[in-house]
Amino acid sequence: MTRLVTIPISHYCEKARWALDRAGISYREEPHVQVVHRAAARRAGGGATVPVLVAGREVVPSSREILVWSDARLAPAKRLFAAGGGDDDPLRGVCDRLDQVLGPAGRRLMYVHMLDQRGVALRYNNQGVPAWERRAISAAFPLAQRLISSALGIRPGVEREDERVVFAELDHVSALLGDGRPYLSGERFGAADLTFAAMAASVVFPPAYGVPLPQPPELAPRTVDLVERARAHLAGEHAIKMFARHRRERVV
């Protein structure tokens, strides 16, 4: 059985799940909590980050590579990368920017918010993980807060810069959609749309996500304000629409 090592709530892991699900590839998800995920990723043959896909003797160690790997197993007419997803594919640049700019800023921004909301954070973070991991992170949450904050570079006021970056990237995506195209890729759903929707999930909390995410009634007021502003943005609306239209799509 093909295995996918994840942190369930991670938007990078959601990108990988979405790509695999769309391509109709059967896999077993192996979910872990933060910090423990590093050991799990290395045991699977990857580095210190998830997702890691293990397919037989093949190890695919990042969401970008899993997207390309999954797409290559579809008929050309059904692929997200019309040009194959190689380094010369024009969509790779768009996807790489989203992965490298929007993804990290949105992740850290939401961790700043959610680490202050222990009950909600643990309830959603621990979905499906081994029982001992769930007990450990719940009992040692202050230590987990410190370790996660250190790993992500969280410091006082960093959320203001991250929010600026996130909304600048939403503005960039809105500009790409400004000519009236229905998708970032043009007339059909493509790799840029899937990547953007997954990376934007950290601030729009789409109901159609691969695992349940908290919704505004459960969140602190300042987090509700952030999520509602992101959802109201033209690009945020596009992300929500991509999840609603395409997250459960199978093209095989």
ChimeraX attribute file (.defattr): number of C-alpha atoms within 10 A of each C-alpha:
attribute: neighborCount
match mode: 1-to-1
recipient: residues
	/A:1	9
	/A:2	15
	/A:3	17
	/A:4	27
	/A:5	24
	/A:6	28
	/A:7	27
	/A:8	27
	/A:9	22
	/A:10	20
	/A:11	25
	/A:12	27
	/A:13	24
	/A:14	25
	/A:15	26
	/A:16	30
	/A:17	26
	/A:18	25
	/A:19	26
	/A:20	22
	/A:21	20
	/A:22	22
	/A:23	24
	/A:24	16
	/A:25	14
	/A:26	11
	/A:27	16
	/A:28	12
	/A:29	18
	/A:30	19
	/A:31	22
	/A:32	26
	/A:33	24
	/A:34	21
	/A:35	16
	/A:36	13
	/A:37	20
	/A:38	18
	/A:39	14
	/A:40	22
	/A:41	22
	/A:42	15
	/A:43	12
	/A:44	18
	/A:45	16
	/A:46	21
	/A:47	16
	/A:48	17
	/A:49	21
	/A:50	27
	/A:51	33
	/A:52	28
	/A:53	31
	/A:54	20
	/A:55	13
	/A:56	9
	/A:57	7
	/A:58	10
	/A:59	18
	/A:60	20
	/A:61	23
	/A:62	19
	/A:63	24
	/A:64	21
	/A:65	17
	/A:66	23
	/A:67	24
	/A:68	21
	/A:69	19
	/A:70	21
	/A:71	23
	/A:72	17
	/A:73	15
	/A:74	16
	/A:75	11
	/A:76	13
	/A:77	8
	/A:78	17
	/A:79	22
	/A:80	27
	/A:81	23
	/A:82	16
	/A:83	14
	/A:84	18
	/A:85	23
	/A:86	11
	/A:87	10
	/A:88	10
	/A:89	13
	/A:90	15
	/A:91	22
	/A:92	20
	/A:93	14
	/A:94	18
	/A:95	19
	/A:96	15
	/A:97	15
	/A:98	22
	/A:99	19
	/A:100	11
	/A:101	15
	/A:102	23
	/A:103	23
	/A:104	19
	/A:105	24
	/A:106	24
	/A:107	21
	/A:108	22
	/A:109	23
	/A:110	18
	/A:111	19
	/A:112	22
	/A:113	16
	/A:114	17
	/A:115	19
	/A:116	12
	/A:117	15
	/A:118	13
	/A:119	13
	/A:120	16
	/A:121	17
	/A:122	17
	/A:123	13
	/A:124	15
	/A:125	23
	/A:126	22
	/A:127	18
	/A:128	16
	/A:129	18
	/A:130	13
	/A:131	10
	/A:132	9
	/A:133	15
	/A:134	18
	/A:135	13
	/A:136	12
	/A:137	20
	/A:138	17
	/A:139	11
	/A:140	10
	/A:141	15
	/A:142	13
	/A:143	12
	/A:144	18
	/A:145	18
	/A:146	13
	/A:147	14
	/A:148	18
	/A:149	16
	/A:150	11
	/A:151	11
	/A:152	16
	/A:153	11
	/A:154	16
	/A:155	10
	/A:156	8
	/A:157	9
	/A:158	14
	/A:159	19
	/A:160	11
	/A:161	11
	/A:162	20
	/A:163	19
	/A:164	12
	/A:165	18
	/A:166	25
	/A:167	20
	/A:168	13
	/A:169	21
	/A:170	23
	/A:171	16
	/A:172	13
	/A:173	21
	/A:174	18
	/A:175	13
	/A:176	16
	/A:177	18
	/A:178	12
	/A:179	9
	/A:180	10
	/A:181	12
	/A:182	13
	/A:183	16
	/A:184	23
	/A:185	20
	/A:186	14
	/A:187	9
	/A:188	12
	/A:189	19
	/A:190	18
	/A:191	25
	/A:192	23
	/A:193	25
	/A:194	25
	/A:195	29
	/A:196	27
	/A:197	28
	/A:198	30
	/A:199	29
	/A:200	28
	/A:201	30
	/A:202	27
	/A:203	23
	/A:204	26
	/A:205	22
	/A:206	26
	/A:207	15
	/A:208	17
	/A:209	21
	/A:210	19
	/A:211	14
	/A:212	15
	/A:213	19
	/A:214	15
	/A:215	13
	/A:216	16
	/A:217	8
	/A:218	12
	/A:219	17
	/A:220	14
	/A:221	11
	/A:222	10
	/A:223	18
	/A:224	17
	/A:225	13
	/A:226	17
	/A:227	22
	/A:228	16
	/A:229	14
	/A:230	23
	/A:231	21
	/A:232	12
	/A:233	16
	/A:234	16
	/A:235	24
	/A:236	28
	/A:237	16
	/A:238	24
	/A:239	26
	/A:240	21
	/A:241	15
	/A:242	20
	/A:243	22
	/A:244	15
	/A:245	11
	/A:246	15
	/A:247	20
	/A:248	14
	/A:249	14
	/A:250	14
	/A:251	12
	/A:252	12
